[in-house]
Amino acid sequence: MSRIRKIYLDESEMPRQWYNLAADIKTEPYMSPDGAVPPIAWAPVFPMNIVEQEYSTQRWIDIPEGILELLSRWRPSPLHRAYALEEAIGTPAKIFYKNESLSPAGSHKPNTAVAQAWYNKEFGIKRLTTETGAGQWGSALSFACSLIGLECKVFMVRVSFDQKPFRKLMMQTWGGNCVASPSNETNAGRQILEKTPDTPGSLGIAISEAIEQAVSDKTGQTRYSLGSVLNHVMMHQTIMGLETKKQLEKVGIKKPDIVIACAGGGSNFAGLSFPYVYDKLHGAQIEIIPVEPASCPTLTRAPYVYDHGDTAKMTPLVAMHSLGHSFVPPPIHAGGLRYHGMAPLVSKAAMEGLISPRSVHQLECYEAGILFAKTEGIIPAPETTHAIAVAIQEAKKAKEEGKEKVILFNFSGHGLMDLLGYDKYLHGQLTNYELPDEIIRQNLEELKGYPMPASAK
Ligand SMILES: *Cc1c(COP(=O)(O)O)cnc(C)c1O
């Protein structure tokens, strides 16, 4: 029993501040046809205390006591050493994973859900609307709203609504109201259903519906909440990386050599890695790898452009890597990694060469997920298997090189609600899908005439 498998922190050791990368790298402004979007323009969409955070360039931001209290229900989360996985690979590398699967909703998403619900409540809001892909975010926000006493309305991407009834039931258990998107409840939804009644839906469509419903509430008591992409969400998630630093220090490790996380909108990646991007900006040698599906290759194959965050073009233009706002991804099982865009801060970090994006195919991911389940024991979410696949690639490389590297990855969530995907994999019903160049090119044509981000020119 001399080996330490899990590194814990006391509740009293929880970080008291979030790290805001916007203090250290500059992103391009949100744009509308009238020019840069001022904070006040967001007032119908988000409460102003959150808008203020979205625009903040202060490096460290205090976490309010009320939010620390909510987070302490499951945080700090343990950091595990993956001895069994290391042995199965036969690698000299030390593999660590931050275990975010222990939150009530089963992923990292409650870290920002409780913060956002808390700020909305402070501002006097009564009801939140949102979208959800695989159902992880919808369940996290339903959970947070139930703790705080807010109503929660969730537009769930049709294909997941049909494939994942249990996520919907989690939302309902926490008192959330979940409908399939596109729905008949909004103009955006009705228009899309008229044109394409059989659409599997997309995050871009569900976002349009959720925003429309929030801003059209005439009482002014509804706001919208986004589970990823925006600066304030990236910042709320940094509690993971800040905890991890303390945990690695406890076992005498000054820094990891490689930091890995899957990237859909970018939040679990940002949360673990941004505190290390800060170190890298100050000279540390760390390879930082966001991992995305080859079927939705935003960072690895899409250009850095101005695009809308949603299909109905309700959001301002956002400078980011984008496959085009009408992109409807193929229905692979990693529902949470199918967004057409990427967080502006993650996109900019990629443009500045601070991070090294990689894509993987779904069969390699499931294979990695199953090796992880059979060695470490926890069944990973399909999204999380992308990070595991690259951790295994790097562990094998370390073996070839005979190097004792420290590999850190984010175990963003468990897969207990996603077993249908495993069933399909185990029955040989899944295939790899590489998005053809032609489809990317066609989709990007809709961006003709949009401004280009200054740093992309
Ligand atoms: C939502 C989700 C993701 C992807 O979202 P990001 O914002 O990129 O983190 C990854 N893993 C799990 C388990 C998720 O629920």
The ligand as an SDF file (V2000), in Angstrom:
LIG
                    3D

 15 15  0  0  0  0  0  0  0  0999 V2000
  -19.9120   18.4740  -22.4670 C   0  0  0  0  0  0  0  0  0  0  0  0
  -18.8160   17.5300  -22.2430 C   0  0  0  0  0  0  0  0  0  0  0  0
  -17.5950   17.6700  -22.9210 C   0  0  0  0  0  0  0  0  0  0  0  0
  -17.3470   18.7110  -23.9800 C   0  0  0  0  0  0  0  0  0  0  0  0
  -17.5680   20.0320  -23.6280 O   0  0  0  0  0  0  0  0  0  0  0  0
  -16.3850   21.0610  -23.3750 P   0  0  0  0  0  0  0  0  0  0  0  0
  -17.0450   22.3660  -23.1680 O   0  0  0  0  0  0  0  0  0  0  0  0
  -15.4860   21.0250  -24.5650 O   0  0  0  0  0  0  0  0  0  0  0  0
  -15.6970   20.5840  -22.1520 O   0  0  0  0  0  0  0  0  0  0  0  0
  -16.5890   16.7740  -22.6250 C   0  0  0  0  0  0  0  0  0  0  0  0
  -16.7550   15.7770  -21.7390 N   0  0  0  0  0  0  0  0  0  0  0  0
  -17.9250   15.6090  -21.0840 C   0  0  0  0  0  0  0  0  0  0  0  0
  -18.0570   14.4630  -20.1300 C   0  0  0  0  0  0  0  0  0  0  0  0
  -18.9850   16.4780  -21.3130 C   0  0  0  0  0  0  0  0  0  0  0  0
  -20.1220   16.3210  -20.6540 O   0  0  0  0  0  0  0  0  0  0  0  0
  1  2  1  0
  2  3  1  0
  2 14  2  0
  3  4  1  0
  3 10  2  0
  4  5  1  0
  5  6  1  0
  6  7  2  0
  6  8  1  0
  6  9  1  0
 10 11  1  0
 11 12  2  0
 12 13  1  0
 12 14  1  0
 14 15  1  0
M  END
$$$$
